[in-house]
Amino acid sequence: MTNNSTNAKTLLNEVEQIYSEKEIISYAKKINKIYNLLSSDILIWQDLKNIFGTNSYALFDKYSSQFVANKFINELFLKYHINEKILKYMLVKDLISKDETVVFEMNTLNSRVDICRINGQSYAYEIKSEYDSLKRLGKQLSDYSKLFEFVFVIVTVKHLEEAQLIIPLHCGIILYKDGKLRTIKKATKSPLISPKEQLSHIHPSKFKYNFTYPYDGDESSKALEAILTKYTNKTINTRFKKILKSKYKEEWKFVRDNYTNILPIDVEAFFQTTLSPELVYSKKA
């Protein structure tokens, strides 16, 4: 991938000779809205032409036979559009070698956590790029705090001051600046963890494999109440983490095993699809 990445950077350099920084940023935003890992290479190159306009046709035609369009978009985003995909990659790249399970986009109550990870403890991360709104941040962090032990928000400089006013005391803040993530406020253990909410996020079919309780009927609400009565909050939290780790371990293993062949912008997409990078990035795909 090294030579192709070099070629993609060369293409970006040539694009920079034609378009202004403002234009390139605008085009990158448009590409982010339509980019789909599973689109054919021909279609992605055509999308690039459509967005950049006629001045780009000859340039993109020159390089389209050399490497897949995904590689150019990856270089484009890394330099001109630090969006959610890039911030997720920045967090995940430091977790690849660690003994834990990482999950992307998991439903949590009425929210959807961007990234959570489970090792001996559980962590939730809400990502707010400079293109995102903080309107729902308080509710999102509240939801995550009922399920996970440590909750963080990842922000750019644009949102830092406002985020500091919104987040609960137990939540941490990670700042993206100058190409790096830095923890500027550590998280403390959530005081809001709810065993009932944790159990409600476990499919009832998993109850009997992880808990023993006197009720053996089909009504999940009664099984849930029986578990809450019998087990301590600490035990339920421990089993909740174990179940999550087991549920997503294969998807995360796939990402870890194929990480060196996955572009930063596509890490989450490969977690969701578990398709071979060699196949997806093929010129024939």
Summary of the structure (lengths in Angstrom):
residues: 285
radius of gyration: 21.7
end to end distance: 16.9
largest distance: 72.0
contacts: 853
relative contact order: 0.12
helix: 56%
strand: 15%
